[in-house]
């Protein structure tokens, strides 16, 4: 036998042996088929013997896959059009089902996530989509996990990442938030005025019991004004004194008006007498 034939046979044997033995990482499993039939259990990790060409192998990774769901056009229950994208975390728990039951488990999971996202979010209102996102995430995870379970896939989480609102809706929500803040500010201001009026009423009751307190308040106010503006001079005048003067002036005015009315009545008499005299003549 020539040297070339021996070299060819050695190379062929080496290539066959390299196909028979393979090394799988800790996160990998080998789904093997013996003459097209599925073996009972996947192999790995570590050193694995594959009797090629009678036995074929499919490598499956058991690590968690992060799947980015592209933006989806969703019409909410209250007829608001939004764009929503999400992220799905899943992994293979049964390598045999992931190979036999579905052709491409990654693509199939992505399509299921997209359709479920549109269906579930279309049944919620916009306020629920913005404020109750945790509940919607749990509902999405349960539905997607139930649909992918026959494929040997475990969906760990589905998270809504971003909700893109139209510009008109953003402006409307901004006006609503501004009106809400103004309402709270007016309520707080009204409560402050109410509490201040109650305190003032209590203070008035205390001052009315002791008039000297009002005089002391006058002096305290004068002291504060003199500290800030030395050129300003203020003389406190009690309101009771002003009322007394007003009553006195009102009495004098009434007397003067009464006297003037009598004078006018007295002046009309001579005119009447003169008229009668002219009539007699």
C-alpha positions as CSV (number, residue, x, y, z in Angstrom):
1,X,0.0,0.0,0.0
2,X,1.4,3.3,-1.0
3,X,2.3,6.1,1.3
4,X,-0.4,8.4,-0.1
5,X,-3.2,6.0,0.5
6,X,-2.1,5.6,4.1
7,X,-2.0,9.3,4.6
8,X,-5.6,9.7,3.1
9,X,-7.0,6.9,5.4
10,X,-5.4,8.5,8.4
11,X,-6.8,11.9,7.6
12,X,-10.3,10.4,7.0
13,X,-10.1,8.5,10.4
14,X,-9.0,11.6,12.2
15,X,-11.9,13.7,10.7
16,X,-14.4,10.9,11.7
17,X,-13.0,10.7,15.2
18,X,-13.3,14.5,15.6
19,X,-16.9,14.3,14.7
20,X,-17.5,11.5,17.2
21,X,-16.3,13.5,20.1
22,X,-17.4,17.0,21.1
23,X,-17.3,19.2,24.2
24,X,-20.4,21.1,25.4
25,X,-20.2,24.1,27.7
26,X,-22.1,24.2,31.0
27,X,-25.0,26.1,29.5
28,X,-25.3,23.9,26.4
29,X,-27.2,20.7,25.7
30,X,-27.1,18.4,22.7
31,X,-30.3,17.0,21.3
32,X,-29.3,13.9,19.4
33,X,-31.1,11.9,16.7
34,X,-30.3,8.2,16.0
35,X,-31.1,7.6,12.3
36,X,-33.7,10.4,12.5
37,X,-35.3,9.3,15.7
38,X,-35.1,11.5,18.8
39,X,-33.0,10.1,21.7
40,X,-34.8,10.0,25.1
41,X,-32.7,12.6,26.8
42,X,-30.3,15.4,25.7
43,X,-26.6,15.1,26.4
44,X,-24.2,17.4,28.1
45,X,-22.5,19.2,29.5
46,X,-18.8,18.1,29.1
47,X,-17.3,15.5,26.9
48,X,-20.0,13.9,24.6
49,X,-19.7,11.0,22.2
50,X,-21.7,11.3,18.9
51,X,-21.6,8.3,16.6
52,X,-21.6,10.1,13.3
53,X,-23.0,9.6,10.7
54,X,-25.6,7.5,12.2
55,X,-26.3,10.0,15.0
56,X,-26.8,13.8,14.4
57,X,-26.8,16.6,17.0
58,X,-28.5,20.0,17.6
59,X,-26.9,22.3,20.2
60,X,-29.3,24.3,22.4
61,X,-28.3,27.1,24.8
62,X,-30.0,27.2,28.2
63,X,-29.1,30.8,28.9
64,X,-31.8,33.5,29.3
65,X,-32.5,35.3,26.0
66,X,-33.3,39.0,26.0
67,X,-35.8,39.6,23.2
68,X,-36.6,43.2,22.1
69,X,-40.2,43.5,20.8
70,X,-40.3,46.2,18.1
71,X,-42.8,49.1,18.5
72,X,-46.4,48.1,18.0
73,X,-49.3,50.4,17.0
74,X,-51.9,50.0,19.7
75,X,-55.4,51.6,20.0
76,X,-56.4,51.6,23.7
77,X,-59.9,51.0,25.0
78,X,-60.6,54.8,25.1
79,X,-59.6,55.1,21.4
80,X,-56.1,56.6,21.8
81,X,-53.5,55.6,19.3
82,X,-50.0,54.9,20.9
83,X,-46.8,53.1,20.0
84,X,-45.6,50.6,22.6
85,X,-42.4,48.5,22.7
86,X,-41.5,45.9,25.2
87,X,-38.7,43.4,26.2
88,X,-39.2,39.7,26.8
89,X,-36.9,37.5,29.0
90,X,-37.1,33.8,28.3
91,X,-35.0,30.6,28.3
92,X,-35.2,27.0,27.1
93,X,-36.1,24.5,29.9
94,X,-36.8,21.5,27.6
95,X,-34.2,21.3,24.8
96,X,-36.0,18.4,23.1
97,X,-39.3,20.2,22.8
98,X,-37.5,23.4,21.6
99,X,-36.1,21.4,18.7
100,X,-38.9,19.1,17.8
101,X,-42.1,21.1,18.6
102,X,-41.2,24.4,16.8
103,X,-38.9,25.2,13.9
104,X,-37.4,28.5,15.4
105,X,-38.4,29.0,19.0
106,X,-36.8,32.5,19.1
107,X,-38.8,33.8,16.2
108,X,-42.0,32.1,17.4
109,X,-41.6,33.6,20.8
110,X,-41.1,37.1,19.3
111,X,-44.3,36.8,17.2
112,X,-46.4,35.6,20.1
113,X,-45.1,38.5,22.2
114,X,-46.0,41.0,19.6
115,X,-49.6,39.8,19.1
116,X,-50.2,39.4,22.8
117,X,-48.9,42.9,23.4
118,X,-51.3,44.4,21.0
119,X,-54.2,42.3,22.3
120,X,-53.7,43.0,26.0
121,X,-52.9,46.7,25.8
122,X,-55.8,47.2,23.4
123,X,-58.1,46.2,26.3
124,X,-56.7,48.8,28.7
125,X,-57.4,52.5,28.9
126,X,-54.6,55.0,28.6
127,X,-54.5,55.8,32.3
128,X,-54.2,52.1,33.1
129,X,-51.4,51.8,30.6
130,X,-49.5,54.6,32.2
131,X,-50.2,54.0,35.9
132,X,-50.8,50.2,36.2
133,X,-47.9,49.0,34.2
134,X,-46.9,46.3,36.7
135,X,-50.3,44.6,36.5
136,X,-50.2,44.7,32.7
137,X,-46.7,43.2,32.7
138,X,-47.8,40.3,34.8
139,X,-50.8,39.6,32.6
140,X,-48.5,39.7,29.5
141,X,-46.0,37.3,31.1
142,X,-48.8,34.8,32.1
143,X,-50.3,34.8,28.6
144,X,-47.0,34.5,26.7
145,X,-45.6,31.8,29.1
146,X,-48.8,29.7,28.7
147,X,-48.5,29.9,24.9
148,X,-44.8,29.0,24.7
149,X,-44.9,26.3,27.4
150,X,-45.6,23.4,24.8
151,X,-42.3,24.5,23.1
152,X,-40.2,24.0,26.2
153,X,-39.8,27.7,26.7
154,X,-40.1,29.5,30.1
155,X,-40.9,33.2,29.9
156,X,-39.5,34.8,33.0
157,X,-40.7,38.4,32.4
158,X,-42.4,40.7,29.9
159,X,-41.8,44.5,30.5
160,X,-43.3,47.4,28.7
161,X,-40.4,49.7,28.0
162,X,-41.8,52.8,26.3
163,X,-45.2,54.3,25.5
164,X,-45.0,56.9,22.7
165,X,-48.0,59.3,22.9
166,X,-49.1,61.7,20.2
167,X,-48.2,65.4,20.6
168,X,-51.8,66.4,21.0
169,X,-52.3,64.0,23.8
170,X,-49.1,65.1,25.5
171,X,-50.3,68.8,25.5
172,X,-53.8,67.7,26.8
173,X,-52.2,65.8,29.6
174,X,-50.0,68.8,30.4
175,X,-53.0,71.1,30.6
176,X,-54.8,68.6,32.8
177,X,-51.8,68.3,35.2
178,X,-51.5,72.1,35.3
179,X,-55.2,72.5,36.1
180,X,-54.9,69.9,38.9
181,X,-52.0,71.7,40.4
182,X,-53.9,75.0,40.3
183,X,-56.9,73.3,42.0
184,X,-54.7,72.0,44.8
185,X,-53.1,75.4,45.2
186,X,-56.5,77.1,45.5
187,X,-57.7,74.6,48.0
188,X,-54.6,75.0,50.1
189,X,-55.0,78.8,50.0
190,X,-58.6,78.6,51.0
191,X,-57.7,76.4,53.9
192,X,-55.1,78.9,55.0
193,X,-57.6,81.7,54.8
194,X,-60.1,79.8,56.9
195,X,-57.5,79.0,59.6
196,X,-56.3,82.6,59.6
197,X,-59.9,83.8,60.0
198,X,-60.4,81.5,63.0
199,X,-57.3,82.8,64.6
200,X,-58.3,86.4,64.0
201,X,-61.7,85.7,65.5
202,X,-60.0,84.3,68.6
203,X,-57.7,87.3,68.8
204,X,-60.6,89.7,68.5
205,X,-62.4,87.9,71.4
206,X,-59.3,88.3,73.6
207,X,-58.9,91.9,72.7
208,X,-62.5,92.7,73.4
209,X,-62.2,91.3,76.9
210,X,-59.4,93.7,77.8
211,X,-59.2,97.1,75.8
212,X,-55.7,97.8,77.1
213,X,-54.5,95.0,74.9
214,X,-55.5,97.0,71.8
215,X,-53.6,100.0,73.1
216,X,-50.5,97.8,73.6
217,X,-50.9,96.5,70.0
218,X,-51.0,100.1,68.8
219,X,-47.7,100.8,70.6
220,X,-46.1,97.7,69.2
221,X,-47.1,98.7,65.7
222,X,-45.7,102.2,66.2
223,X,-42.4,100.6,67.4
224,X,-42.1,98.5,64.3
225,X,-42.8,101.4,61.9
226,X,-40.4,103.7,63.7
227,X,-37.7,101.0,63.3
228,X,-38.1,100.7,59.5
229,X,-39.1,104.3,58.6
230,X,-38.0,107.0,61.1
231,X,-39.6,109.9,59.0
232,X,-43.1,108.4,59.3
233,X,-45.3,109.6,62.2
234,X,-48.6,107.8,62.9
235,X,-51.2,108.8,65.5
236,X,-53.5,105.9,66.4
237,X,-57.1,107.0,66.7
238,X,-59.6,104.6,68.2
239,X,-62.5,103.6,66.1
240,X,-64.9,104.3,69.0
241,X,-63.8,107.9,69.1
242,X,-64.4,108.3,65.3
243,X,-67.9,106.7,65.7
244,X,-68.7,109.2,68.5
245,X,-67.7,112.2,66.3
246,X,-69.6,110.8,63.5
247,X,-72.8,110.4,65.6
248,X,-72.4,114.0,66.9
249,X,-71.9,115.4,63.3
250,X,-74.9,113.4,62.2
251,X,-77.1,114.9,64.9
252,X,-76.0,118.5,64.0
253,X,-76.7,117.9,60.4
254,X,-80.2,116.7,61.0
255,X,-80.9,119.7,63.2
256,X,-79.6,122.1,60.6
257,X,-81.7,120.4,57.9
258,X,-84.8,120.6,60.1
259,X,-84.3,124.4,60.7
260,X,-83.8,125.1,57.0
261,X,-87.0,123.2,56.2
262,X,-89.0,125.3,58.8
263,X,-87.5,128.5,57.3
264,X,-88.6,127.6,53.9
265,X,-92.1,126.8,55.1
266,X,-92.3,130.2,56.9
267,X,-91.2,132.0,53.8
268,X,-94.0,130.6,51.7
269,X,-96.7,132.2,54.0
270,X,-96.0,135.9,53.0
271,X,-96.0,134.9,49.3
272,X,-99.5,133.3,49.8
273,X,-100.8,136.5,51.6
274,X,-99.5,138.7,48.9
275,X,-101.3,136.6,46.4
276,X,-104.5,136.9,48.2
277,X,-104.1,140.7,48.5
278,X,-103.6,141.0,44.7
279,X,-106.7,138.9,44.2
280,X,-108.8,141.2,46.4
281,X,-107.6,144.3,44.6
